[in-house]
Every structure is written in structure tokens, then in C-alpha cells.
Amino acid sequence: MKMNKIRNWIMTASLVVVLLAGCTGKTSEPSKPSAAPNESDAPVAEQKKEISVSILDRGEVATEEGSYENNRWTKWINENAPAQVKWVPVPRTQVQQKLNTLIASGTAPDLIWEYDRNYISQLAAQGAIQPIDEYIEKYSTTYKAYLEKHPELKPFLTINGKMYAIASARGQETIANHGIMIRQDWLDKLGLKAPTTVEELIDVARKFKEGDPDGNGSADTVPITFNYNGVQILRALFFNNENQWYLEDGKLTFGRIQDRYTDSLALQKQLFDEGLIDKEYITDTNFQRSLQLWTTGKSGIYLGSWTMGAEFVDLKKNVPDAKVVPLEPVASKYGKNGLYQEVPANMYIAFNTNMKEDKIEAGVKFLDWMLEKGWEPLRIGELDVHYKLVGEVPQKTDADKFKKEVFYAREYAILNEWDPKPEWYAVMAAQDPISQEQAALKAAGLEIAMKNEYRRDIAYNPDIPEVSQLIATFAPIAQQIEAKIVTGGGALTPQAGMDDIRKEWKRLGGENVEKLVQEWYETNKDHLK
């Protein structure tokens, strides 16, 4: 975090004003740091090269704010950055499909970014993006120095010996991802302790279903609900992720065909058969029904993220006495695994292969600016408008104003050094009771999310076209079988279903892919730790 820079800037600006006042006999107020969307210290826009950059459209820009292409922050960026930036929104849920369409039509933005390294590797193999080693060396100052401080990023950015992307290191807030929340007031009412094992989790869920913890005189609760992270949380309890490769006795095996995956399917089926998860979760593809069950107080365990946003606020509005606490991942017969955590590299920013050197120079200098000073206002807003400094911690002055005017702007900070500590949350949040309770929940959630190490045997998955092609074909077939296992009653047992899944894997060329993956591992294993 660079809050000290803001304070130093203010002190320097104040000193300059005093000196000038001494020379002219006039006094004036010190300037604010360039953290306001209305201020500019950049060259005139006409002198700057235009570049285009992709941006994730999460549907968060209020109508009054404008659009992802044009709002207070895009204007501020263009006033202050060394390049004129045109932002190209792509739907968050269809990023790769949309980018592929733009690339195929020759209309892709100059800077393309994604969280998925394998996707960037595919673009490199297709020739859609270009190596940038020489350009970073030639045009960068800030990022070049940053890489020296963060050598752990280099393997993630390098493909076939050349650097194809730029990324900043994640803070712990973005390394942590999944989380489990539980209603402590329900535990207290029923005289239960927080579960620590899979068996205890099932027992607590049963008692949540049968014990009328919401006190309405009816056994109508759905003990466990979840968002899009939910199924992966159930996998992680068994040290498995269906899309990861695991090192077993020196050989890499794909998560979706392992015995541990069978165990996770068995748990999922048991929860479904006993009515401990919503019977409609398979068709609840946008998870709105699950969310409604949680926020209306009909669910006691929520498998989602380590931080609760609107899910917590809406619950408290509907059930003011609800008390939510983070739950540590429960242990299975394999031991205790952490829940999903991201790799150190954040967004992978690649350069369109059609970019000419003048645009590349502008792109590199824009990214230098973003990492050096552009990202802070995009994450915390404008001083004395959206926050005030309490020590080195930015404290929101109005939670609703921040949510409307600033929250969406984080998407533009594609390089950043945001890394708040758990103890910051209570200070950063608005001081009303709900915001403070939510801040305490976030702090505890982050501590638990980082406390338990998530199993990741290799830094990133094999970037081999044959592997990606097989998995893309295999995944929907496996999903159909898994749905039948979980929801089909006695029609298909987890073990019999897993036999079918493995047959499909083999039929589609899985054994040959496994050989390619092992060869890749032997070649790259020194860089995969």
C-alpha cells in the first residue's frame, strides 16, 4: 500500500505553497493529491497515443455513473495517464468467448487480459498475442523494477522462454477466494458446536433441517446453500479440484478422474438425497434461489466466498439478530485442506499481436503509470470525498456513496499493489453497526482463508493445446454423468458413475494426454514449484 506516498505528497505540496506564498506575499490552500477524478497533471489528451484495453463487465456501473466505456473514472484515467484509453467491456461470465470473437474478427483491443494463464498460453500459441520482453526492457521503468522485487511472477508470465504477459502480485485479499459461513445463532440455539469434520458437518446440517433453528414452528430450512464456489468447496474437502493436476508418486493425474473426486461426489449425493442442500441447485444456474434462501434466513451454512458482501447485508436486513461467522474447512479422511486460493500472479495482461511499436510503447508506459500511482484512486476513491486517512488506512466516509461511485472502478486497476490487512477492515468500513459487523466478519474470514494452505501441487496447469482441447470436450460429458450420480437416486452410484467418467476420459484420448502432460512436467518441473 502506498498511503505514505499520499501523505508525503500532501506535505510536499504544502511546503511548496508556503514557499510560493513567501515570494508573492499571497497565501493559498495546498493542492490535494491527484486522487480525484476531476484533477489532471497529464499532458494534453491530443498529444497522447490511443490504446484500447479490455475490461470485465460485471454489471456494476450505476446508470447515473455512465457505462464501463464512459464514466468519471475513465475520464480521470484519460486526463492523468500517459495514454488515451478506450475501454472495451467483455461480459465477466463470457470473457474468453467474447475475446475469441473479437480476435477472430480482427477487432480485439490492444491490451487483452484474463485471470486464466492457460487462456493466455492458448493465445500465444495461436499468434494472437506477442512476446514483450524487449519492450519491457526498452520502455518500462516501474514495472521492470517491480519484476525484480517479485521474481515469483516471472514463471507465470513466461511461455516457451518468452514473456507474453504482465501481471502484478496478488495481495492476500485476492489470494484468498472461497469460504464457508455458518449461522452461529443457529448453533447456539440448538446447542451445537461448529463442525470440524465432514461427518460433523453432515450431522449439523441434519439438525439444522430438523431442529427449527429459525423458530417458525416448521422444519422448512435448507441447511446448506451456495454460490458458484459451492461445489468446488466440497471438492476441496477431499484435496481435489476437478480442473487441477496433482502429483502422485511423481506422476501427474487429472483431478476429475481421481478416487478423491469419487469421494466428493459421494458427499454431494448424500447431501442431495437427505435434503441437506436445495433440490433445485442443479437448475439454479445463477444461484439466485440459493442466495434468496440464505438472505431470507432459511439457510444456516453458505458455501461461497471468504468475504460476504450483499449476502450479509441483505440477511441482516431480513433477520437483524442473525450472527454469521466463518467456518474453517472441515477435515475428511484425507486430512484438512485449505479452500481454494489463487496463484501469486493476478490479471495476465497481454499485447495484441497487431500492435505496432508506437502503441506498444504507449501501452507499457500506461501500465507503468497504473502500477506507480494510477491504481490507488481506482481502489479507494477521492480523498475527503470517498474516504479519509486514519493513520495509513483509508476509511470510507459514506458506504453507499462509495459503492455507487467507486466500487466498480477497481476493474480498471489492472495492475495494483492493493493488500489490506485484516485489522484494516474495521477502520476502512463505514462506522455504522452493520458495516462494522461486516468488517469484523471479513477480517475473520480472511484470517481463516489464509490460515489453511490449499493444495496445489504445481504452480499452473500444463499449457498444451491437446490437453485444453480434451478437457473442453470431456467436461460437459462428465458433468452430465455427475448430475445423474447426484440427483438420480439409486440409478447410478458414485463408483459406477466414476467408472463411466474414466471410460469417457480414455475414449477421448486421455491416456495419450497423460503422457504429454508427464513429458511437459519432466521438462518444466524446476519452474513449477
Solvent accessible surface area in square Angstrom, and as a share of the most:
residue,aa,sasa,rsa
1,M,63,0.28
2,K,26,0.11
3,M,1,0.00
4,N,80,0.41
5,K,97,0.41
6,I,11,0.06
7,R,81,0.30
8,N,87,0.45
9,W,112,0.39
10,I,52,0.27
11,M,132,0.59
12,T,83,0.48
13,A,13,0.10
14,S,35,0.23
15,L,105,0.52
16,V,71,0.41
17,V,26,0.15
18,V,97,0.56
19,L,109,0.54
20,L,105,0.52
21,A,19,0.15
22,G,67,0.64
23,C,114,0.68
24,T,88,0.51
25,G,71,0.68
26,K,151,0.64
27,T,125,0.73
28,S,75,0.49
29,E,153,0.69
30,P,61,0.39
31,S,68,0.44
32,K,82,0.35
33,P,8,0.05
34,S,34,0.22
35,A,7,0.06
36,A,1,0.01
37,P,9,0.06
38,N,129,0.66
39,E,59,0.26
40,S,66,0.43
41,D,93,0.48
42,A,24,0.19
43,P,74,0.47
44,V,93,0.53
45,A,42,0.32
46,E,149,0.67
47,Q,137,0.61
48,K,23,0.10
49,K,85,0.36
50,E,91,0.41
51,I,1,0.00
52,S,18,0.12
53,V,0,0.00
54,S,1,0.01
55,I,0,0.00
56,L,2,0.01
57,D,51,0.26
58,R,86,0.31
59,G,66,0.64
60,E,58,0.26
61,V,26,0.15
62,A,30,0.23
63,T,126,0.73
64,E,127,0.57
65,E,16,0.07
66,G,40,0.38
67,S,46,0.29
68,Y,11,0.04
69,E,93,0.42
70,N,82,0.42
71,N,3,0.02
72,R,78,0.28
73,W,0,0.00
74,T,5,0.03
75,K,111,0.47
76,W,3,0.01
77,I,0,0.00
78,N,27,0.14
79,E,68,0.31
80,N,8,0.04
81,A,0,0.00
82,P,48,0.30
83,A,0,0.00
84,Q,51,0.22
85,V,7,0.04
86,K,117,0.50
87,W,4,0.01
88,V,28,0.16
89,P,31,0.20
90,V,1,0.00
91,P,52,0.33
92,R,85,0.31
93,T,123,0.71
94,Q,95,0.42
95,V,5,0.03
96,Q,53,0.24
97,Q,109,0.48
98,K,75,0.32
99,L,0,0.00
100,N,68,0.35
101,T,83,0.48
102,L,24,0.12
103,I,43,0.22
104,A,94,0.73
105,S,71,0.46
106,G,56,0.53
107,T,86,0.50
108,A,15,0.11
109,P,2,0.01
110,D,18,0.09
111,L,0,0.00
112,I,0,0.00
113,W,2,0.01
114,E,12,0.05
115,Y,60,0.23
116,D,55,0.29
117,R,15,0.05
118,N,34,0.17
119,Y,4,0.01
120,I,1,0.01
121,S,7,0.05
122,Q,60,0.27
123,L,1,0.00
124,A,14,0.11
125,A,76,0.59
126,Q,125,0.56
127,G,41,0.40
128,A,12,0.09
129,I,5,0.02
130,Q,24,0.11
131,P,45,0.29
132,I,0,0.00
133,D,57,0.29
134,E,118,0.53
135,Y,30,0.11
136,I,8,0.04
137,E,114,0.51
138,K,129,0.55
139,Y,36,0.14
140,S,3,0.02
141,T,105,0.61
142,T,33,0.19
143,Y,1,0.00
144,K,64,0.27
145,A,48,0.37
146,Y,14,0.06
147,L,24,0.12
148,E,136,0.61
149,K,157,0.66
150,H,47,0.21
151,P,90,0.56
152,E,76,0.34
153,L,0,0.00
154,K,86,0.36
155,P,43,0.27
156,F,14,0.06
157,L,1,0.01
158,T,36,0.21
159,I,9,0.04
160,N,148,0.76
161,G,67,0.65
162,K,109,0.46
163,M,5,0.02
164,Y,29,0.11
165,A,1,0.01
166,I,1,0.00
167,A,0,0.00
168,S,0,0.00
169,A,19,0.15
170,R,29,0.11
171,G,9,0.09
172,Q,42,0.19
173,E,25,0.11
174,T,44,0.26
175,I,39,0.20
176,A,4,0.03
177,N,41,0.21
178,H,14,0.06
179,G,6,0.06
180,I,5,0.02
181,M,1,0.01
182,I,0,0.00
183,R,6,0.02
184,Q,43,0.19
185,D,37,0.19
186,W,3,0.01
187,L,1,0.00
188,D,89,0.46
189,K,115,0.49
190,L,49,0.24
191,G,68,0.65
192,L,32,0.16
193,K,181,0.77
194,A,46,0.36
195,P,4,0.03
196,T,87,0.50
197,T,43,0.25
198,V,10,0.06
199,E,119,0.53
200,E,75,0.34
201,L,2,0.01
202,I,13,0.07
203,D,55,0.28
204,V,7,0.04
205,A,0,0.00
206,R,87,0.32
207,K,85,0.36
208,F,0,0.00
209,K,67,0.28
210,E,125,0.56
211,G,33,0.31
212,D,34,0.18
213,P,6,0.04
214,D,46,0.24
215,G,46,0.44
216,N,75,0.38
217,G,71,0.68
218,S,50,0.32
219,A,73,0.57
220,D,63,0.33
221,T,8,0.05
222,V,23,0.13
223,P,0,0.00
224,I,1,0.01
225,T,2,0.01
226,F,5,0.02
227,N,14,0.07
228,Y,157,0.60
229,N,8,0.04
230,G,0,0.00
231,V,37,0.21
232,Q,38,0.17
233,I,0,0.00
234,L,2,0.01
235,R,6,0.02
236,A,2,0.02
237,L,2,0.01
238,F,14,0.06
239,F,33,0.14
240,N,2,0.01
241,N,14,0.07
242,E,18,0.08
243,N,70,0.36
244,Q,13,0.06
245,W,3,0.01
246,Y,1,0.00
247,L,54,0.27
248,E,54,0.24
249,D,153,0.79
250,G,41,0.39
251,K,131,0.55
252,L,7,0.04
253,T,42,0.25
254,F,1,0.01
255,G,0,0.00
256,R,7,0.03
257,I,26,0.13
258,Q,16,0.07
259,D,93,0.48
260,R,26,0.09
261,Y,0,0.00
262,T,14,0.08
263,D,31,0.16
264,S,0,0.00
265,L,0,0.00
266,A,43,0.33
267,L,7,0.03
268,Q,11,0.05
269,K,25,0.11
270,Q,61,0.27
271,L,0,0.00
272,F,20,0.08
273,D,72,0.37
274,E,57,0.26
275,G,17,0.16
276,L,2,0.01
277,I,3,0.01
278,D,7,0.03
279,K,107,0.45
280,E,90,0.40
281,Y,14,0.05
282,I,72,0.36
283,T,107,0.62
284,D,14,0.07
285,T,109,0.64
286,N,98,0.50
287,F,48,0.20
288,Q,101,0.45
289,R,95,0.35
290,S,2,0.01
291,L,53,0.26
292,Q,117,0.52
293,L,24,0.12
294,W,0,0.00
295,T,13,0.07
296,T,61,0.35
297,G,5,0.05
298,K,54,0.23
299,S,0,0.00
300,G,0,0.00
301,I,0,0.00
302,Y,5,0.02
303,L,2,0.01
304,G,0,0.00
305,S,27,0.18
306,W,11,0.04
307,T,44,0.25
308,M,3,0.01
309,G,33,0.32
310,A,58,0.45
311,E,33,0.15
312,F,1,0.00
313,V,40,0.23
314,D,54,0.28
315,L,0,0.00
316,K,18,0.08
317,K,148,0.63
318,N,84,0.43
319,V,38,0.22
320,P,93,0.59
321,D,127,0.66
322,A,1,0.01
323,K,107,0.45
324,V,12,0.07
325,V,38,0.22
326,P,22,0.14
327,L,11,0.05
328,E,45,0.20
329,P,5,0.03
330,V,0,0.00
331,A,24,0.19
332,S,14,0.09
333,K,152,0.64
334,Y,84,0.32
335,G,30,0.29
336,K,96,0.41
337,N,3,0.02
338,G,0,0.00
339,L,12,0.06
340,Y,47,0.18
341,Q,24,0.11
342,E,40,0.18
343,V,25,0.14
344,P,49,0.31
345,A,1,0.01
346,N,9,0.05
347,M,14,0.06
348,Y,4,0.02
349,I,0,0.00
350,A,0,0.00
351,F,0,0.00
352,N,12,0.06
353,T,60,0.35
354,N,103,0.53
355,M,10,0.05
356,K,149,0.63
357,E,74,0.33
358,D,71,0.37
359,K,61,0.26
360,I,1,0.01
361,E,53,0.24
362,A,10,0.08
363,G,0,0.00
364,V,1,0.01
365,K,86,0.36
366,F,0,0.00
367,L,1,0.00
368,D,13,0.07
369,W,20,0.07
370,M,0,0.00
371,L,1,0.01
372,E,67,0.30
373,K,96,0.41
374,G,0,0.00
375,W,0,0.00
376,E,14,0.06
377,P,4,0.03
378,L,0,0.00
379,R,49,0.18
380,I,8,0.04
381,G,0,0.00
382,E,17,0.08
383,L,15,0.07
384,D,93,0.48
385,V,50,0.29
386,H,1,0.00
387,Y,2,0.01
388,K,95,0.40
389,L,42,0.21
390,V,64,0.37
391,G,59,0.57
392,E,75,0.34
393,V,13,0.08
394,P,5,0.03
395,Q,20,0.09
396,K,56,0.24
397,T,70,0.41
398,D,66,0.34
399,A,37,0.28
400,D,111,0.58
401,K,72,0.30
402,F,22,0.09
403,K,134,0.57
404,K,80,0.34
405,E,18,0.08
406,V,1,0.01
407,F,85,0.36
408,Y,1,0.00
409,A,0,0.00
410,R,48,0.18
411,E,4,0.02
412,Y,0,0.00
413,A,0,0.00
414,I,0,0.00
415,L,0,0.00
416,N,10,0.05
417,E,54,0.24
418,W,22,0.08
419,D,43,0.22
420,P,0,0.00
421,K,79,0.34
422,P,18,0.11
423,E,123,0.55
424,W,16,0.06
425,Y,6,0.02
426,A,46,0.36
427,V,43,0.25
428,M,16,0.07
429,A,17,0.13
430,A,14,0.11
431,Q,105,0.47
432,D,61,0.32
433,P,112,0.71
434,I,62,0.32
435,S,17,0.11
436,Q,50,0.22
437,E,61,0.28
438,Q,32,0.14
439,A,4,0.03
440,A,62,0.48
441,L,9,0.05
442,K,50,0.21
443,A,21,0.16
444,A,35,0.27
445,G,2,0.02
446,L,0,0.00
447,E,101,0.45
448,I,37,0.19
449,A,13,0.10
450,M,66,0.30
451,K,136,0.58
452,N,17,0.09
453,E,150,0.67
454,Y,13,0.05
455,R,63,0.23
456,R,72,0.26
457,D,43,0.22
458,I,8,0.04
459,A,13,0.10
460,Y,28,0.11
461,N,38,0.20
462,P,1,0.01
463,D,36,0.19
464,I,25,0.12
465,P,67,0.42
466,E,83,0.37
467,V,4,0.02
468,S,27,0.17
469,Q,118,0.52
470,L,11,0.05
471,I,36,0.18
472,A,72,0.55
473,T,70,0.41
474,F,1,0.00
475,A,18,0.14
476,P,65,0.41
477,I,46,0.23
478,A,0,0.00
479,Q,95,0.42
480,Q,137,0.61
481,I,27,0.13
482,E,13,0.06
483,A,31,0.24
484,K,110,0.47
485,I,0,0.00
486,V,1,0.01
487,T,53,0.31
488,G,30,0.29
489,G,35,0.33
490,G,79,0.76
491,A,70,0.54
492,L,24,0.12
493,T,73,0.42
494,P,24,0.15
495,Q,95,0.42
496,A,41,0.32
497,G,0,0.00
498,M,0,0.00
499,D,60,0.31
500,D,52,0.27
501,I,0,0.00
502,R,71,0.26
503,K,137,0.58
504,E,40,0.18
505,W,7,0.02
506,K,125,0.53
507,R,156,0.57
508,L,49,0.25
509,G,28,0.27
510,G,0,0.00
511,E,91,0.41
512,N,87,0.45
513,V,7,0.04
514,E,53,0.24
515,K,136,0.58
516,L,50,0.25
517,V,0,0.00
518,Q,39,0.17
519,E,110,0.49
520,W,29,0.10
521,Y,25,0.10
522,E,87,0.39
523,T,110,0.64
524,N,38,0.19
525,K,79,0.34
526,D,112,0.58
527,H,113,0.51
528,L,3,0.01
529,K,203,0.86
